[in-house]
Amino acid sequence: MDQLEPQTVLIIVGGIFLLIVFSLVRGALRRKPKKSRSRKKQRTTKPTSSRRSPPRGSRPTRPLADELLDLARQAGVKSARRAEREVERVVKVSPGAAIPLAWGTVEQGIERAAERVGAEPDDLDSTVDMLRYLESGSNLSHDHARLLHMMRQLRNRAVHGELSKDEVDGDGAQMFGKLARPLTDLLDKLR
């Protein structure tokens, strides 16, 4: 292969330089600012949550759809007649993949509600923090919070490949999808 022309070399070097600069800027933008000491002190005074995932050996064997439906009934949340179309399509192929897909709209609703209620976006690191904030600073009921925490835990387990095929089936994933829209609507009404 013959030598490259100087213009071609300059274009390649410039492109590589731009890629490096963009990746550095992207990394800098992704970093979260350090928290102030006053915020850290507030966190240490709050009671710890009992909403941890149960150990793997003690997880219930009850069908996921039934468990979600029971929690939704306790919280007074009526499931939608159908899940979102995209969720329905994914359920047919991979029920475990449909859970994070359906959770996306709920998580966005949690973020919007937390900001509306008065949370500073940089003060709350995770969905768990936002849910706790909503529990303490809005009219989110304990039953609604329990349902949201359970769905969040299921989503995390689905994303990390911790759900077995016995635990999540098409019905469970469908129910998860059917509950996403009413919960998002509920979160959008929080003040």
PyMOL CGO cylinders between C-alpha atoms (Angstrom):
from pymol import cmd
from pymol.cgo import CYLINDER

trace = [
    CYLINDER, 0.00, 0.00, 0.00, 1.35, 3.42, -0.90, 0.3, 1, 1, 1, 1, 1, 1,
    CYLINDER, 1.35, 3.42, -0.90, 1.72, 6.22, 1.61, 0.3, 1, 1, 1, 1, 1, 1,
    CYLINDER, 1.72, 6.22, 1.61, -1.34, 8.19, 2.56, 0.3, 1, 1, 1, 1, 1, 1,
    CYLINDER, -1.34, 8.19, 2.56, -1.67, 11.78, 1.46, 0.3, 1, 1, 1, 1, 1, 1,
    CYLINDER, -1.67, 11.78, 1.46, -1.02, 14.41, 4.18, 0.3, 1, 1, 1, 1, 1, 1,
    CYLINDER, -1.02, 14.41, 4.18, -4.67, 15.54, 4.11, 0.3, 1, 1, 1, 1, 1, 1,
    CYLINDER, -4.67, 15.54, 4.11, -5.88, 12.00, 4.76, 0.3, 1, 1, 1, 1, 1, 1,
    CYLINDER, -5.88, 12.00, 4.76, -3.47, 11.62, 7.69, 0.3, 1, 1, 1, 1, 1, 1,
    CYLINDER, -3.47, 11.62, 7.69, -4.67, 14.93, 9.16, 0.3, 1, 1, 1, 1, 1, 1,
    CYLINDER, -4.67, 14.93, 9.16, -8.31, 13.85, 8.87, 0.3, 1, 1, 1, 1, 1, 1,
    CYLINDER, -8.31, 13.85, 8.87, -7.60, 10.51, 10.60, 0.3, 1, 1, 1, 1, 1, 1,
    CYLINDER, -7.60, 10.51, 10.60, -5.57, 12.13, 13.39, 0.3, 1, 1, 1, 1, 1, 1,
    CYLINDER, -5.57, 12.13, 13.39, -8.24, 14.82, 13.84, 0.3, 1, 1, 1, 1, 1, 1,
    CYLINDER, -8.24, 14.82, 13.84, -10.97, 12.17, 14.06, 0.3, 1, 1, 1, 1, 1, 1,
    CYLINDER, -10.97, 12.17, 14.06, -9.06, 10.20, 16.67, 0.3, 1, 1, 1, 1, 1, 1,
    CYLINDER, -9.06, 10.20, 16.67, -8.43, 13.39, 18.64, 0.3, 1, 1, 1, 1, 1, 1,
    CYLINDER, -8.43, 13.39, 18.64, -12.15, 14.24, 18.57, 0.3, 1, 1, 1, 1, 1, 1,
    CYLINDER, -12.15, 14.24, 18.57, -13.09, 10.74, 19.75, 0.3, 1, 1, 1, 1, 1, 1,
    CYLINDER, -13.09, 10.74, 19.75, -10.70, 11.05, 22.70, 0.3, 1, 1, 1, 1, 1, 1,
    CYLINDER, -10.70, 11.05, 22.70, -12.03, 14.50, 23.63, 0.3, 1, 1, 1, 1, 1, 1,
    CYLINDER, -12.03, 14.50, 23.63, -15.66, 13.33, 23.39, 0.3, 1, 1, 1, 1, 1, 1,
    CYLINDER, -15.66, 13.33, 23.39, -15.01, 10.29, 25.58, 0.3, 1, 1, 1, 1, 1, 1,
    CYLINDER, -15.01, 10.29, 25.58, -13.27, 12.45, 28.21, 0.3, 1, 1, 1, 1, 1, 1,
    CYLINDER, -13.27, 12.45, 28.21, -16.10, 14.98, 28.22, 0.3, 1, 1, 1, 1, 1, 1,
    CYLINDER, -16.10, 14.98, 28.22, -18.69, 12.21, 28.40, 0.3, 1, 1, 1, 1, 1, 1,
    CYLINDER, -18.69, 12.21, 28.40, -16.92, 10.65, 31.38, 0.3, 1, 1, 1, 1, 1, 1,
    CYLINDER, -16.92, 10.65, 31.38, -16.74, 14.01, 33.14, 0.3, 1, 1, 1, 1, 1, 1,
    CYLINDER, -16.74, 14.01, 33.14, -20.45, 14.64, 32.57, 0.3, 1, 1, 1, 1, 1, 1,
    CYLINDER, -20.45, 14.64, 32.57, -21.41, 11.23, 33.93, 0.3, 1, 1, 1, 1, 1, 1,
    CYLINDER, -21.41, 11.23, 33.93, -19.69, 11.78, 37.26, 0.3, 1, 1, 1, 1, 1, 1,
    CYLINDER, -19.69, 11.78, 37.26, -22.02, 12.86, 40.01, 0.3, 1, 1, 1, 1, 1, 1,
    CYLINDER, -22.02, 12.86, 40.01, -21.03, 15.82, 42.15, 0.3, 1, 1, 1, 1, 1, 1,
    CYLINDER, -21.03, 15.82, 42.15, -19.96, 15.14, 45.70, 0.3, 1, 1, 1, 1, 1, 1,
    CYLINDER, -19.96, 15.14, 45.70, -22.66, 15.46, 48.29, 0.3, 1, 1, 1, 1, 1, 1,
    CYLINDER, -22.66, 15.46, 48.29, -22.58, 18.14, 50.89, 0.3, 1, 1, 1, 1, 1, 1,
    CYLINDER, -22.58, 18.14, 50.89, -21.90, 17.13, 54.47, 0.3, 1, 1, 1, 1, 1, 1,
    CYLINDER, -21.90, 17.13, 54.47, -25.31, 18.33, 55.63, 0.3, 1, 1, 1, 1, 1, 1,
    CYLINDER, -25.31, 18.33, 55.63, -27.00, 15.87, 53.27, 0.3, 1, 1, 1, 1, 1, 1,
    CYLINDER, -27.00, 15.87, 53.27, -24.85, 13.01, 54.55, 0.3, 1, 1, 1, 1, 1, 1,
    CYLINDER, -24.85, 13.01, 54.55, -25.80, 13.82, 58.14, 0.3, 1, 1, 1, 1, 1, 1,
    CYLINDER, -25.80, 13.82, 58.14, -29.48, 13.73, 57.23, 0.3, 1, 1, 1, 1, 1, 1,
    CYLINDER, -29.48, 13.73, 57.23, -29.11, 10.29, 55.75, 0.3, 1, 1, 1, 1, 1, 1,
    CYLINDER, -29.11, 10.29, 55.75, -27.46, 8.82, 58.79, 0.3, 1, 1, 1, 1, 1, 1,
    CYLINDER, -27.46, 8.82, 58.79, -30.40, 9.83, 60.96, 0.3, 1, 1, 1, 1, 1, 1,
    CYLINDER, -30.40, 9.83, 60.96, -33.00, 8.08, 58.81, 0.3, 1, 1, 1, 1, 1, 1,
    CYLINDER, -33.00, 8.08, 58.81, -33.98, 4.55, 59.75, 0.3, 1, 1, 1, 1, 1, 1,
    CYLINDER, -33.98, 4.55, 59.75, -32.73, 1.85, 57.45, 0.3, 1, 1, 1, 1, 1, 1,
    CYLINDER, -32.73, 1.85, 57.45, -35.21, 0.28, 55.12, 0.3, 1, 1, 1, 1, 1, 1,
    CYLINDER, -35.21, 0.28, 55.12, -36.40, -3.26, 55.49, 0.3, 1, 1, 1, 1, 1, 1,
    CYLINDER, -36.40, -3.26, 55.49, -37.04, -3.43, 51.75, 0.3, 1, 1, 1, 1, 1, 1,
    CYLINDER, -37.04, -3.43, 51.75, -34.12, -5.59, 50.82, 0.3, 1, 1, 1, 1, 1, 1,
    CYLINDER, -34.12, -5.59, 50.82, -34.40, -8.52, 48.50, 0.3, 1, 1, 1, 1, 1, 1,
    CYLINDER, -34.40, -8.52, 48.50, -34.83, -11.76, 50.42, 0.3, 1, 1, 1, 1, 1, 1,
    CYLINDER, -34.83, -11.76, 50.42, -31.94, -14.22, 50.33, 0.3, 1, 1, 1, 1, 1, 1,
    CYLINDER, -31.94, -14.22, 50.33, -32.03, -16.39, 47.23, 0.3, 1, 1, 1, 1, 1, 1,
    CYLINDER, -32.03, -16.39, 47.23, -32.93, -19.58, 49.07, 0.3, 1, 1, 1, 1, 1, 1,
    CYLINDER, -32.93, -19.58, 49.07, -35.94, -18.01, 50.77, 0.3, 1, 1, 1, 1, 1, 1,
    CYLINDER, -35.94, -18.01, 50.77, -37.59, -16.47, 47.72, 0.3, 1, 1, 1, 1, 1, 1,
    CYLINDER, -37.59, -16.47, 47.72, -41.23, -17.37, 47.33, 0.3, 1, 1, 1, 1, 1, 1,
    CYLINDER, -41.23, -17.37, 47.33, -42.31, -19.93, 44.80, 0.3, 1, 1, 1, 1, 1, 1,
    CYLINDER, -42.31, -19.93, 44.80, -45.74, -18.34, 44.38, 0.3, 1, 1, 1, 1, 1, 1,
    CYLINDER, -45.74, -18.34, 44.38, -46.51, -17.25, 40.81, 0.3, 1, 1, 1, 1, 1, 1,
    CYLINDER, -46.51, -17.25, 40.81, -45.32, -13.74, 40.11, 0.3, 1, 1, 1, 1, 1, 1,
    CYLINDER, -45.32, -13.74, 40.11, -48.59, -12.64, 38.51, 0.3, 1, 1, 1, 1, 1, 1,
    CYLINDER, -48.59, -12.64, 38.51, -50.56, -13.59, 41.64, 0.3, 1, 1, 1, 1, 1, 1,
    CYLINDER, -50.56, -13.59, 41.64, -48.15, -11.85, 43.97, 0.3, 1, 1, 1, 1, 1, 1,
    CYLINDER, -48.15, -11.85, 43.97, -48.17, -8.64, 41.90, 0.3, 1, 1, 1, 1, 1, 1,
    CYLINDER, -48.17, -8.64, 41.90, -51.94, -8.71, 41.63, 0.3, 1, 1, 1, 1, 1, 1,
    CYLINDER, -51.94, -8.71, 41.63, -52.35, -9.14, 45.41, 0.3, 1, 1, 1, 1, 1, 1,
    CYLINDER, -52.35, -9.14, 45.41, -50.02, -6.23, 46.16, 0.3, 1, 1, 1, 1, 1, 1,
    CYLINDER, -50.02, -6.23, 46.16, -51.78, -4.08, 43.57, 0.3, 1, 1, 1, 1, 1, 1,
    CYLINDER, -51.78, -4.08, 43.57, -55.18, -4.88, 45.12, 0.3, 1, 1, 1, 1, 1, 1,
    CYLINDER, -55.18, -4.88, 45.12, -53.86, -3.96, 48.58, 0.3, 1, 1, 1, 1, 1, 1,
    CYLINDER, -53.86, -3.96, 48.58, -52.60, -0.67, 47.17, 0.3, 1, 1, 1, 1, 1, 1,
    CYLINDER, -52.60, -0.67, 47.17, -55.87, -0.04, 45.32, 0.3, 1, 1, 1, 1, 1, 1,
    CYLINDER, -55.87, -0.04, 45.32, -54.18, -0.07, 41.91, 0.3, 1, 1, 1, 1, 1, 1,
    CYLINDER, -54.18, -0.07, 41.91, -56.23, -1.52, 39.09, 0.3, 1, 1, 1, 1, 1, 1,
    CYLINDER, -56.23, -1.52, 39.09, -54.17, -3.09, 36.36, 0.3, 1, 1, 1, 1, 1, 1,
    CYLINDER, -54.17, -3.09, 36.36, -54.66, -1.91, 32.82, 0.3, 1, 1, 1, 1, 1, 1,
    CYLINDER, -54.66, -1.91, 32.82, -56.55, -4.19, 30.48, 0.3, 1, 1, 1, 1, 1, 1,
    CYLINDER, -56.55, -4.19, 30.48, -53.44, -4.59, 28.35, 0.3, 1, 1, 1, 1, 1, 1,
    CYLINDER, -53.44, -4.59, 28.35, -49.76, -3.94, 28.69, 0.3, 1, 1, 1, 1, 1, 1,
    CYLINDER, -49.76, -3.94, 28.69, -48.02, -1.57, 26.27, 0.3, 1, 1, 1, 1, 1, 1,
    CYLINDER, -48.02, -1.57, 26.27, -47.73, -3.12, 22.80, 0.3, 1, 1, 1, 1, 1, 1,
    CYLINDER, -47.73, -3.12, 22.80, -43.95, -3.26, 22.91, 0.3, 1, 1, 1, 1, 1, 1,
    CYLINDER, -43.95, -3.26, 22.91, -44.05, -5.03, 26.28, 0.3, 1, 1, 1, 1, 1, 1,
    CYLINDER, -44.05, -5.03, 26.28, -46.61, -7.52, 24.98, 0.3, 1, 1, 1, 1, 1, 1,
    CYLINDER, -46.61, -7.52, 24.98, -44.38, -8.36, 22.02, 0.3, 1, 1, 1, 1, 1, 1,
    CYLINDER, -44.38, -8.36, 22.02, -41.29, -8.83, 24.18, 0.3, 1, 1, 1, 1, 1, 1,
    CYLINDER, -41.29, -8.83, 24.18, -43.20, -11.01, 26.68, 0.3, 1, 1, 1, 1, 1, 1,
    CYLINDER, -43.20, -11.01, 26.68, -43.82, -13.54, 23.93, 0.3, 1, 1, 1, 1, 1, 1,
    CYLINDER, -43.82, -13.54, 23.93, -40.10, -13.84, 23.22, 0.3, 1, 1, 1, 1, 1, 1,
    CYLINDER, -40.10, -13.84, 23.22, -38.54, -13.27, 26.64, 0.3, 1, 1, 1, 1, 1, 1,
    CYLINDER, -38.54, -13.27, 26.64, -40.69, -12.59, 29.71, 0.3, 1, 1, 1, 1, 1, 1,
    CYLINDER, -40.69, -12.59, 29.71, -37.64, -11.60, 31.74, 0.3, 1, 1, 1, 1, 1, 1,
    CYLINDER, -37.64, -11.60, 31.74, -36.69, -8.91, 29.22, 0.3, 1, 1, 1, 1, 1, 1,
    CYLINDER, -36.69, -8.91, 29.22, -40.18, -7.40, 29.29, 0.3, 1, 1, 1, 1, 1, 1,
    CYLINDER, -40.18, -7.40, 29.29, -39.88, -6.51, 32.97, 0.3, 1, 1, 1, 1, 1, 1,
    CYLINDER, -39.88, -6.51, 32.97, -37.10, -3.88, 32.60, 0.3, 1, 1, 1, 1, 1, 1,
    CYLINDER, -37.10, -3.88, 32.60, -38.85, -2.55, 29.50, 0.3, 1, 1, 1, 1, 1, 1,
    CYLINDER, -38.85, -2.55, 29.50, -42.08, -1.97, 31.41, 0.3, 1, 1, 1, 1, 1, 1,
    CYLINDER, -42.08, -1.97, 31.41, -40.20, -0.58, 34.43, 0.3, 1, 1, 1, 1, 1, 1,
    CYLINDER, -40.20, -0.58, 34.43, -38.66, 2.23, 32.35, 0.3, 1, 1, 1, 1, 1, 1,
    CYLINDER, -38.66, 2.23, 32.35, -41.87, 4.28, 32.30, 0.3, 1, 1, 1, 1, 1, 1,
    CYLINDER, -41.87, 4.28, 32.30, -42.42, 3.73, 36.02, 0.3, 1, 1, 1, 1, 1, 1,
    CYLINDER, -42.42, 3.73, 36.02, -38.89, 4.85, 36.83, 0.3, 1, 1, 1, 1, 1, 1,
    CYLINDER, -38.89, 4.85, 36.83, -39.35, 8.01, 34.77, 0.3, 1, 1, 1, 1, 1, 1,
    CYLINDER, -39.35, 8.01, 34.77, -42.58, 8.66, 36.66, 0.3, 1, 1, 1, 1, 1, 1,
    CYLINDER, -42.58, 8.66, 36.66, -40.73, 8.26, 39.98, 0.3, 1, 1, 1, 1, 1, 1,
    CYLINDER, -40.73, 8.26, 39.98, -38.08, 10.76, 38.87, 0.3, 1, 1, 1, 1, 1, 1,
    CYLINDER, -38.08, 10.76, 38.87, -40.67, 13.31, 37.72, 0.3, 1, 1, 1, 1, 1, 1,
    CYLINDER, -40.67, 13.31, 37.72, -42.69, 12.93, 40.93, 0.3, 1, 1, 1, 1, 1, 1,
    CYLINDER, -42.69, 12.93, 40.93, -39.61, 13.35, 43.14, 0.3, 1, 1, 1, 1, 1, 1,
    CYLINDER, -39.61, 13.35, 43.14, -38.66, 16.55, 41.32, 0.3, 1, 1, 1, 1, 1, 1,
    CYLINDER, -38.66, 16.55, 41.32, -42.23, 17.84, 41.51, 0.3, 1, 1, 1, 1, 1, 1,
    CYLINDER, -42.23, 17.84, 41.51, -42.42, 17.17, 45.24, 0.3, 1, 1, 1, 1, 1, 1,
    CYLINDER, -42.42, 17.17, 45.24, -39.22, 19.16, 45.71, 0.3, 1, 1, 1, 1, 1, 1,
    CYLINDER, -39.22, 19.16, 45.71, -36.23, 16.86, 45.49, 0.3, 1, 1, 1, 1, 1, 1,
    CYLINDER, -36.23, 16.86, 45.49, -33.04, 18.19, 43.99, 0.3, 1, 1, 1, 1, 1, 1,
    CYLINDER, -33.04, 18.19, 43.99, -32.00, 15.81, 41.19, 0.3, 1, 1, 1, 1, 1, 1,
    CYLINDER, -32.00, 15.81, 41.19, -28.38, 15.68, 42.39, 0.3, 1, 1, 1, 1, 1, 1,
    CYLINDER, -28.38, 15.68, 42.39, -29.35, 14.83, 45.98, 0.3, 1, 1, 1, 1, 1, 1,
    CYLINDER, -29.35, 14.83, 45.98, -31.00, 11.51, 45.16, 0.3, 1, 1, 1, 1, 1, 1,
    CYLINDER, -31.00, 11.51, 45.16, -28.65, 8.91, 43.70, 0.3, 1, 1, 1, 1, 1, 1,
    CYLINDER, -28.65, 8.91, 43.70, -31.02, 6.08, 42.96, 0.3, 1, 1, 1, 1, 1, 1,
    CYLINDER, -31.02, 6.08, 42.96, -34.59, 5.03, 42.43, 0.3, 1, 1, 1, 1, 1, 1,
    CYLINDER, -34.59, 5.03, 42.43, -34.63, 3.68, 46.00, 0.3, 1, 1, 1, 1, 1, 1,
    CYLINDER, -34.63, 3.68, 46.00, -33.70, 7.12, 47.34, 0.3, 1, 1, 1, 1, 1, 1,
    CYLINDER, -33.70, 7.12, 47.34, -36.39, 8.74, 45.21, 0.3, 1, 1, 1, 1, 1, 1,
    CYLINDER, -36.39, 8.74, 45.21, -39.03, 6.28, 46.40, 0.3, 1, 1, 1, 1, 1, 1,
    CYLINDER, -39.03, 6.28, 46.40, -38.09, 6.87, 50.03, 0.3, 1, 1, 1, 1, 1, 1,
    CYLINDER, -38.09, 6.87, 50.03, -38.23, 10.61, 49.44, 0.3, 1, 1, 1, 1, 1, 1,
    CYLINDER, -38.23, 10.61, 49.44, -41.70, 10.26, 47.92, 0.3, 1, 1, 1, 1, 1, 1,
    CYLINDER, -41.70, 10.26, 47.92, -42.85, 8.13, 50.86, 0.3, 1, 1, 1, 1, 1, 1,
    CYLINDER, -42.85, 8.13, 50.86, -41.75, 10.76, 53.35, 0.3, 1, 1, 1, 1, 1, 1,
    CYLINDER, -41.75, 10.76, 53.35, -42.54, 13.92, 51.39, 0.3, 1, 1, 1, 1, 1, 1,
    CYLINDER, -42.54, 13.92, 51.39, -45.73, 13.24, 49.47, 0.3, 1, 1, 1, 1, 1, 1,
    CYLINDER, -45.73, 13.24, 49.47, -48.98, 11.34, 49.70, 0.3, 1, 1, 1, 1, 1, 1,
    CYLINDER, -48.98, 11.34, 49.70, -47.54, 8.08, 48.33, 0.3, 1, 1, 1, 1, 1, 1,
    CYLINDER, -47.54, 8.08, 48.33, -49.14, 5.40, 50.48, 0.3, 1, 1, 1, 1, 1, 1,
    CYLINDER, -49.14, 5.40, 50.48, -47.24, 2.61, 52.17, 0.3, 1, 1, 1, 1, 1, 1,
    CYLINDER, -47.24, 2.61, 52.17, -48.99, 0.03, 49.99, 0.3, 1, 1, 1, 1, 1, 1,
    CYLINDER, -48.99, 0.03, 49.99, -48.10, 1.88, 46.79, 0.3, 1, 1, 1, 1, 1, 1,
    CYLINDER, -48.10, 1.88, 46.79, -44.50, 2.15, 47.97, 0.3, 1, 1, 1, 1, 1, 1,
    CYLINDER, -44.50, 2.15, 47.97, -44.40, -1.59, 48.75, 0.3, 1, 1, 1, 1, 1, 1,
    CYLINDER, -44.40, -1.59, 48.75, -45.65, -2.43, 45.27, 0.3, 1, 1, 1, 1, 1, 1,
    CYLINDER, -45.65, -2.43, 45.27, -43.14, -0.08, 43.65, 0.3, 1, 1, 1, 1, 1, 1,
    CYLINDER, -43.14, -0.08, 43.65, -40.26, -1.48, 45.73, 0.3, 1, 1, 1, 1, 1, 1,
    CYLINDER, -40.26, -1.48, 45.73, -41.23, -5.04, 44.83, 0.3, 1, 1, 1, 1, 1, 1,
    CYLINDER, -41.23, -5.04, 44.83, -41.42, -4.17, 41.15, 0.3, 1, 1, 1, 1, 1, 1,
    CYLINDER, -41.42, -4.17, 41.15, -38.05, -2.39, 41.38, 0.3, 1, 1, 1, 1, 1, 1,
    CYLINDER, -38.05, -2.39, 41.38, -36.48, -5.47, 42.97, 0.3, 1, 1, 1, 1, 1, 1,
    CYLINDER, -36.48, -5.47, 42.97, -37.94, -7.69, 40.26, 0.3, 1, 1, 1, 1, 1, 1,
    CYLINDER, -37.94, -7.69, 40.26, -36.59, -5.37, 37.59, 0.3, 1, 1, 1, 1, 1, 1,
    CYLINDER, -36.59, -5.37, 37.59, -33.13, -5.45, 39.17, 0.3, 1, 1, 1, 1, 1, 1,
    CYLINDER, -33.13, -5.45, 39.17, -33.17, -9.23, 39.38, 0.3, 1, 1, 1, 1, 1, 1,
    CYLINDER, -33.17, -9.23, 39.38, -34.33, -9.46, 35.75, 0.3, 1, 1, 1, 1, 1, 1,
    CYLINDER, -34.33, -9.46, 35.75, -31.59, -7.12, 34.56, 0.3, 1, 1, 1, 1, 1, 1,
    CYLINDER, -31.59, -7.12, 34.56, -28.90, -9.04, 36.44, 0.3, 1, 1, 1, 1, 1, 1,
    CYLINDER, -28.90, -9.04, 36.44, -30.14, -12.42, 35.25, 0.3, 1, 1, 1, 1, 1, 1,
    CYLINDER, -30.14, -12.42, 35.25, -31.24, -13.56, 38.71, 0.3, 1, 1, 1, 1, 1, 1,
    CYLINDER, -31.24, -13.56, 38.71, -34.79, -14.52, 37.74, 0.3, 1, 1, 1, 1, 1, 1,
    CYLINDER, -34.79, -14.52, 37.74, -35.21, -18.16, 36.86, 0.3, 1, 1, 1, 1, 1, 1,
    CYLINDER, -35.21, -18.16, 36.86, -37.67, -19.30, 34.22, 0.3, 1, 1, 1, 1, 1, 1,
    CYLINDER, -37.67, -19.30, 34.22, -39.72, -20.85, 37.02, 0.3, 1, 1, 1, 1, 1, 1,
    CYLINDER, -39.72, -20.85, 37.02, -40.06, -17.48, 38.76, 0.3, 1, 1, 1, 1, 1, 1,
    CYLINDER, -40.06, -17.48, 38.76, -41.14, -15.36, 35.82, 0.3, 1, 1, 1, 1, 1, 1,
    CYLINDER, -41.14, -15.36, 35.82, -43.47, -16.57, 33.15, 0.3, 1, 1, 1, 1, 1, 1,
    CYLINDER, -43.47, -16.57, 33.15, -45.50, -14.80, 30.49, 0.3, 1, 1, 1, 1, 1, 1,
    CYLINDER, -45.50, -14.80, 30.49, -48.38, -14.11, 32.88, 0.3, 1, 1, 1, 1, 1, 1,
    CYLINDER, -48.38, -14.11, 32.88, -46.11, -12.53, 35.49, 0.3, 1, 1, 1, 1, 1, 1,
    CYLINDER, -46.11, -12.53, 35.49, -44.38, -10.34, 32.93, 0.3, 1, 1, 1, 1, 1, 1,
    CYLINDER, -44.38, -10.34, 32.93, -47.78, -9.36, 31.44, 0.3, 1, 1, 1, 1, 1, 1,
    CYLINDER, -47.78, -9.36, 31.44, -49.04, -8.39, 34.89, 0.3, 1, 1, 1, 1, 1, 1,
    CYLINDER, -49.04, -8.39, 34.89, -45.91, -6.34, 35.47, 0.3, 1, 1, 1, 1, 1, 1,
    CYLINDER, -45.91, -6.34, 35.47, -46.57, -4.54, 32.19, 0.3, 1, 1, 1, 1, 1, 1,
    CYLINDER, -46.57, -4.54, 32.19, -50.25, -4.02, 33.00, 0.3, 1, 1, 1, 1, 1, 1,
    CYLINDER, -50.25, -4.02, 33.00, -49.37, -2.39, 36.33, 0.3, 1, 1, 1, 1, 1, 1,
    CYLINDER, -49.37, -2.39, 36.33, -46.77, -0.04, 34.86, 0.3, 1, 1, 1, 1, 1, 1,
    CYLINDER, -46.77, -0.04, 34.86, -49.23, 2.40, 33.26, 0.3, 1, 1, 1, 1, 1, 1,
    CYLINDER, -49.23, 2.40, 33.26, -51.58, 2.86, 36.27, 0.3, 1, 1, 1, 1, 1, 1,
    CYLINDER, -51.58, 2.86, 36.27, -48.59, 3.31, 38.57, 0.3, 1, 1, 1, 1, 1, 1,
    CYLINDER, -48.59, 3.31, 38.57, -47.09, 5.91, 36.25, 0.3, 1, 1, 1, 1, 1, 1,
    CYLINDER, -47.09, 5.91, 36.25, -50.43, 7.72, 36.22, 0.3, 1, 1, 1, 1, 1, 1,
    CYLINDER, -50.43, 7.72, 36.22, -50.54, 7.59, 40.02, 0.3, 1, 1, 1, 1, 1, 1,
    CYLINDER, -50.54, 7.59, 40.02, -46.99, 8.97, 40.26, 0.3, 1, 1, 1, 1, 1, 1,
    CYLINDER, -46.99, 8.97, 40.26, -47.86, 11.76, 37.84, 0.3, 1, 1, 1, 1, 1, 1,
    CYLINDER, -47.86, 11.76, 37.84, -50.61, 12.89, 40.22, 0.3, 1, 1, 1, 1, 1, 1,
    CYLINDER, -50.61, 12.89, 40.22, -48.34, 13.12, 43.29, 0.3, 1, 1, 1, 1, 1, 1,
    CYLINDER, -48.34, 13.12, 43.29, -47.75, 16.61, 44.63, 0.3, 1, 1, 1, 1, 1, 1,
]
cmd.load_cgo(trace, "trace")
